[in-house]
Amino acid sequence: MTPYTDFTARLRLLISKNPHLVTTTLGNIFTMRLIGNKTHGDLAEIGIAEFVNQFMYDFKASHVGKDLFRAKEHEEDIKIVNEVTKAEFPVSLKAYGDGPLQLSTDKATKMFPLLSRLGPEIKGKNLKKIWEDPVFSNFGELNILPLIYNEKERRCNILVFNAESAQRNIARVILEDAGHGRKHPVFRFYDKDGDYVCEVRYGSATANALQRGLWTHTKNGLKYFESVTNGWIDYSHNHVLVRLFSLALVATKTGHEAALEMLRQDIESQKKGSMLA
């Protein structure tokens, strides 16, 4: 068990005992979509880091964010430390709708060219060449924490992609048309049963740079996902939170300190009524 899988197992245990904690947090995070379609993604990084610090006693999390003064060694939004084992590991947090999910970016544009050199269909011995190449060397160690939402049905899930199982079961890689109105082809990865696992999207200069890299699909690749929340959970929008943000932006630090104290008391009351792992 890796430090990350140990963390997700502990997170799942905590949620199973205290589902109200994650329902509150995720409901607040997805409420941020009322402010802006992209707002929830950035605030999710802060919210999940704070969730870990408040409710997971053996772990500490810090938000890496958009730090302009240091280069990120990994694709990371949160850095987590297991205070028992002292293991430190990065986590890339994704807040996506129930569908396509980006697992990693390809800033250097190396994934698609590598697969192109190996051929339109890759299997057998050539599969080994994929995993031996530095571009894919950490495929089985992707620390992705996806917060998935279905806005129409107002429900959400934390679906973790089991990259280790996916890598173990991938049997062939095929170059195919992208479909769904997208003009660039993709390399799709399939397992021994012929089921979809993931894909690498086109990476030339004519493609959208933000969409290059490794993707999967929460519906099509469901057999390689594990729900940390033990399935879908319903959430509702917290309109009071939106009002709180509005007032906070025009209040002074004195008002912020008073509000912080009340929020701390509320969190402590949640802890007292919970079975924290």
C-alpha positions in Angstrom: 0.0 0.0 0.0 1.4 3.4 -1.0 1.2 6.5 1.2 -1.5 7.8 -1.1 -3.6 4.6 -1.1 -3.3 4.5 2.7 -4.6 8.0 2.9 -7.6 7.3 0.6 -8.4 4.2 2.7 -8.4 6.3 5.9 -10.5 9.0 4.1 -13.0 6.3 3.1 -13.2 5.0 6.7 -13.7 8.5 8.1 -16.5 9.2 5.6 -18.2 5.9 6.3 -18.4 6.8 10.0 -19.2 10.5 9.4 -20.9 11.0 6.0 -22.3 14.4 7.1 -18.8 15.9 7.3 -18.0 15.3 3.6 -21.6 16.1 2.5 -21.3 19.5 4.1 -17.8 20.2 2.6 -18.7 19.0 -0.9 -22.0 20.9 -0.8 -20.1 24.1 0.1 -17.5 23.5 -2.6 -20.0 22.9 -5.4 -22.1 25.8 -4.2 -19.2 27.9 -5.5 -20.4 27.2 -9.0 -23.1 29.8 -8.3 -20.3 32.3 -8.1 -18.5 31.1 -11.3 -18.2 28.0 -13.4 -14.5 27.6 -12.5 -14.6 29.0 -9.0 -15.3 25.7 -7.3 -12.1 24.1 -8.6 -9.7 26.5 -7.0 -11.7 26.7 -3.7 -11.9 22.8 -3.6 -8.2 22.7 -3.2 -8.4 25.0 -0.1 -11.5 23.2 1.2 -10.1 19.6 1.0 -6.8 20.7 2.5 -8.7 22.2 5.5 -11.0 19.1 5.7 -7.9 16.9 6.1 -6.4 19.3 8.8 -9.7 19.5 10.8 -11.0 15.9 10.6 -8.1 13.5 9.9 -5.9 13.6 13.0 -3.0 11.6 11.6 -2.6 13.7 8.5 -1.7 17.3 7.7 -2.3 19.0 4.4 -1.0 22.3 2.9 -2.4 23.9 -0.2 0.3 24.3 -2.9 -1.8 26.5 -5.1 -0.5 28.7 -7.8 2.9 29.4 -6.2 4.8 31.7 -8.5 8.0 31.5 -6.6 8.8 27.8 -6.9 8.5 25.2 -9.6 6.2 22.2 -8.8 8.1 18.9 -8.8 4.8 17.0 -9.5 1.3 17.8 -10.7 0.1 18.8 -7.2 -2.4 21.0 -5.6 -2.1 19.7 -2.1 0.8 18.3 -0.2 -0.1 15.8 2.5 2.0 14.5 5.4 1.2 11.3 7.3 2.3 12.4 10.8 2.6 8.8 12.0 4.8 7.4 9.2 6.2 10.9 8.2 5.5 10.0 4.6 5.0 13.1 2.4 3.2 12.9 -0.9 1.6 15.3 -3.5 -2.1 15.1 -4.5 -3.6 16.5 -7.6 -7.2 17.5 -7.0 -9.8 17.5 -9.8 -13.3 18.9 -9.6 -15.0 17.7 -12.7 -18.5 16.8 -14.0 -19.5 13.2 -14.4 -17.7 12.4 -17.6 -14.2 13.1 -19.1 -11.5 13.5 -16.4 -7.9 14.6 -17.0 -5.4 12.5 -15.1 -2.2 14.4 -16.1 -1.2 17.1 -18.4 1.5 16.7 -21.1 3.3 20.1 -21.0 6.3 18.8 -22.9 4.2 17.2 -25.6 5.8 13.7 -25.4 3.0 11.3 -24.8 1.2 11.3 -28.1 4.5 11.4 -30.2 5.8 8.3 -28.3 2.7 6.3 -29.0 2.7 7.4 -32.6 6.2 6.0 -33.0 5.1 2.6 -31.7 2.3 2.4 -34.2 -1.5 2.7 -34.6 -2.0 -0.4 -32.6 0.3 -1.2 -29.7 0.2 -4.6 -27.9 2.5 -7.4 -26.7 6.2 -6.4 -26.4 5.6 -2.8 -27.5 3.3 -2.3 -24.4 6.4 -2.8 -22.3 8.1 0.1 -24.1 5.4 2.4 -23.1 5.8 1.7 -19.4 9.6 1.8 -19.6 9.6 5.3 -21.1 10.1 8.1 -18.6 7.0 9.8 -20.0 4.8 7.0 -18.6 7.1 5.8 -15.8 4.8 7.1 -13.0 1.5 6.0 -14.6 0.8 3.6 -11.8 1.5 6.2 -9.1 -1.0 8.9 -10.1 -2.2 10.6 -6.9 -5.4 12.0 -8.3 -8.3 12.9 -6.0 -11.3 13.6 -8.3 -14.4 15.4 -6.8 -17.1 14.4 -9.3 -20.5 16.1 -9.5 -23.7 15.7 -11.5 -25.2 19.2 -11.3 -28.5 18.2 -12.9 -29.2 15.6 -10.2 -27.4 17.6 -7.5 -25.2 14.7 -6.4 -21.5 14.2 -6.0 -18.9 11.5 -5.5 -15.1 11.2 -4.8 -14.0 8.7 -7.4 -10.4 7.6 -7.2 -8.8 6.2 -10.4 -7.0 2.9 -9.6 -4.0 3.6 -11.9 -2.1 0.5 -10.6 -4.9 -1.8 -11.5 -5.4 -0.1 -14.9 -1.7 -0.4 -15.8 -1.7 -4.1 -14.8 -4.7 -4.9 -17.0 -4.1 -2.7 -20.1 -3.7 -5.1 -23.1 -3.6 -2.9 -26.1 -3.5 0.8 -27.2 -5.3 1.9 -30.5 -5.2 5.1 -32.5 -8.9 6.1 -33.1 -10.9 9.1 -34.2 -11.8 11.4 -31.2 -15.5 11.5 -31.9 -18.1 13.9 -30.4 -17.1 16.7 -32.7 -13.4 16.8 -31.7 -11.1 17.0 -34.7 -7.9 15.4 -33.3 -7.4 11.6 -32.9 -6.7 9.9 -29.6 -4.8 6.8 -28.5 -7.2 4.7 -26.4 -6.1 2.1 -23.9 -8.2 -1.1 -23.5 -7.9 -3.9 -21.0 -7.9 -7.7 -21.5 -11.7 -7.7 -21.8 -11.8 -5.0 -24.4 -13.1 -2.4 -22.0 -12.0 1.2 -22.1 -9.5 2.3 -19.5 -8.1 5.7 -20.5 -6.7 7.7 -23.5 -4.0 10.1 -24.6 -5.2 13.1 -26.5 -3.4 14.7 -29.4 -0.5 16.9 -28.4 0.7 19.0 -31.4 0.8 22.8 -31.5 -2.6 22.8 -33.2 -4.3 21.1 -30.3 -5.6 22.8 -27.2 -2.6 22.8 -24.8 -4.9 22.5 -21.8 -6.3 19.3 -23.1 -3.1 17.5 -24.0 -2.2 14.5 -21.9 -3.8 11.5 -20.2 -7.5 11.4 -19.8 -10.1 8.9 -18.7 -13.9 8.9 -18.3 -15.8 8.3 -15.1 -18.6 6.5 -16.9 -16.8 4.6 -19.6 -13.9 3.5 -17.3 -16.0 3.0 -14.2 -14.4 -0.5 -13.4 -11.1 1.3 -12.7 -12.6 3.8 -10.2 -13.2 3.3 -6.5 -15.7 5.5 -4.6 -14.2 7.0 -1.4 -17.7 8.3 -0.5 -19.2 4.8 -0.8 -21.3 5.9 -3.7 -23.1 9.0 -4.8 -24.3 11.5 -2.1 -26.9 14.2 -2.5 -25.9 17.8 -1.8 -27.8 21.1 -1.8 -26.6 24.6 -2.6 -25.7 26.7 0.5 -27.0 30.2 -0.4 -25.9 31.5 3.0 -22.3 30.7 2.1 -22.6 32.8 -1.1 -24.0 35.7 1.0 -21.1 35.2 3.5 -18.6 35.6 0.7 -20.3 38.8 -0.5 -20.3 40.4 2.9 -16.7 39.2 3.6 -15.4 41.0 0.6 -16.6 44.4 1.9 -15.9 43.7 5.6 -12.8 44.6 7.6 -10.3 42.3 9.2 -12.0 42.9 12.5 -15.2 41.5 11.1 -13.3 38.6 9.5 -11.7 37.7 12.9 -15.1 37.7 14.6 -16.5 35.4 11.9 -13.5 33.1 12.1 -14.1 32.6 15.8 -17.7 31.6 15.2 -16.6 29.2 12.4 -14.0 27.6 14.6 -16.7 27.0 17.3 -18.9 25.4 14.7 -16.2 23.1 13.5 -15.4 22.0 17.0 -19.0 21.2 17.6 -18.9 18.9 14.5 -15.9 17.2 15.8 -17.5 16.5 19.2 -20.4 14.8 17.5 -18.3 12.7 15.1 -16.2 9.5 15.2 -13.0 10.8 13.7 -10.5 8.3 12.2 
